[in-house]
Amino acid sequence: MQKWQVTFVDDHGVQSVELFDCDEPPTMERAAQWVRAKLLPISAELDLNDLDGRTEAPTLRSLREQNSIQILSITPI
C-alpha cells in the first residue's frame, strides 16, 4: 500500500503533515476526509447531506470555511 503525505494549514496557521495509506492517488476530498477524521473526530461523524450533491467537495469546503483548515498538497512517499 502506498503512503501519502498530506500537508495542510490548521486553524492556528501552523503548517502540519499527516501520513495516510491508500492504494491509488487520493483526491483533495479524500484527503480532507482523512484530515477531518484525524483532527476533528466528532465532526467526522456528522452527516454533510445538506452539502452532498450540491457542492463538488463538501468535506474540503467544510474544513476550509468552518474550521479554517486548508490542504496544501498531497504527495507520495
The 8 nearest C-alpha neighbors of each residue, nearest first, counted from 0:
[[1, 22, 21, 20, 2, 23, 3, 19],
 [2, 0, 22, 21, 20, 3, 75, 23],
 [3, 1, 20, 76, 19, 75, 21, 18],
 [4, 2, 75, 19, 18, 74, 76, 20],
 [3, 5, 18, 74, 73, 17, 75, 6],
 [4, 6, 73, 17, 16, 72, 18, 3],
 [7, 5, 16, 72, 71, 15, 70, 4],
 [8, 6, 70, 71, 69, 15, 14, 9],
 [9, 7, 14, 69, 13, 12, 68, 15],
 [8, 10, 68, 12, 11, 13, 7, 14],
 [9, 11, 67, 68, 12, 66, 8, 13],
 [12, 10, 9, 13, 8, 67, 68, 14],
 [13, 11, 9, 10, 8, 14, 68, 67],
 [12, 14, 8, 11, 9, 15, 10, 7],
 [13, 15, 8, 7, 9, 12, 6, 16],
 [16, 14, 7, 6, 8, 13, 17, 9],
 [15, 17, 6, 5, 7, 4, 18, 14],
 [18, 16, 5, 4, 19, 6, 15, 34],
 [17, 19, 4, 3, 5, 2, 16, 20],
 [18, 20, 3, 2, 4, 21, 17, 5],
 [21, 19, 2, 1, 3, 0, 22, 18],
 [20, 22, 1, 23, 0, 2, 19, 3],
 [23, 21, 0, 1, 24, 20, 2, 25],
 [22, 24, 21, 25, 1, 0, 20, 26],
 [25, 23, 26, 22, 21, 75, 3, 73],
 [26, 24, 29, 23, 30, 27, 21, 73],
 [25, 27, 29, 28, 30, 24, 73, 31],
 [26, 28, 30, 29, 31, 25, 59, 70],
 [29, 27, 31, 26, 30, 59, 56, 58],
 [30, 28, 32, 26, 31, 27, 25, 33],
 [29, 31, 27, 33, 32, 28, 34, 26],
 [32, 30, 28, 34, 59, 29, 33, 58],
 [31, 33, 29, 35, 30, 34, 36, 58],
 [34, 32, 30, 36, 31, 35, 37, 29],
 [33, 35, 37, 31, 36, 32, 38, 30],
 [34, 36, 39, 32, 38, 37, 33, 43],
 [35, 37, 40, 43, 33, 34, 39, 38],
 [36, 38, 34, 35, 39, 40, 33, 43],
 [39, 37, 35, 36, 34, 40, 33, 43],
 [38, 40, 35, 42, 36, 41, 37, 43],
 [41, 39, 36, 43, 42, 37, 38, 35],
 [40, 42, 43, 44, 39, 45, 36, 35],
 [43, 41, 45, 44, 39, 40, 35, 36],
 [44, 42, 40, 36, 41, 45, 35, 39],
 [43, 45, 42, 41, 46, 40, 36, 39],
 [46, 44, 42, 43, 47, 41, 48, 40],
 [45, 47, 48, 44, 49, 43, 42, 51],
 [46, 48, 49, 50, 51, 45, 57, 58],
 [49, 47, 51, 50, 46, 52, 57, 53],
 [48, 50, 47, 51, 53, 46, 52, 57],
 [51, 49, 53, 48, 47, 57, 54, 52],
 [52, 50, 48, 53, 49, 47, 57, 54],
 [51, 53, 54, 50, 55, 48, 49, 57],
 [54, 52, 50, 51, 55, 49, 57, 56],
 [53, 55, 52, 56, 50, 57, 51, 60],
 [54, 56, 57, 53, 52, 51, 50, 28],
 [55, 57, 59, 28, 58, 54, 60, 27],
 [58, 56, 60, 59, 50, 54, 61, 51],
 [59, 57, 61, 60, 56, 31, 62, 32],
 [58, 60, 31, 62, 56, 28, 61, 57],
 [59, 61, 57, 63, 58, 62, 64, 56],
 [60, 62, 58, 64, 65, 63, 59, 57],
 [63, 61, 66, 68, 59, 60, 65, 64],
 [62, 64, 67, 68, 60, 69, 61, 66],
 [65, 63, 61, 62, 67, 66, 60, 68],
 [64, 66, 61, 62, 63, 67, 60, 68],
 [65, 67, 62, 68, 63, 64, 10, 61],
 [68, 66, 63, 10, 64, 65, 62, 69],
 [69, 67, 9, 63, 62, 10, 66, 8],
 [70, 68, 8, 63, 7, 71, 67, 9],
 [69, 71, 7, 72, 6, 8, 68, 31],
 [70, 72, 7, 6, 69, 8, 73, 5],
 [73, 71, 6, 5, 70, 74, 7, 4],
 [72, 74, 5, 4, 6, 3, 75, 71],
 [73, 75, 4, 3, 72, 76, 5, 6],
 [76, 74, 3, 2, 4, 73, 1, 24],
 [75, 2, 3, 74, 4, 1, 18, 73]]
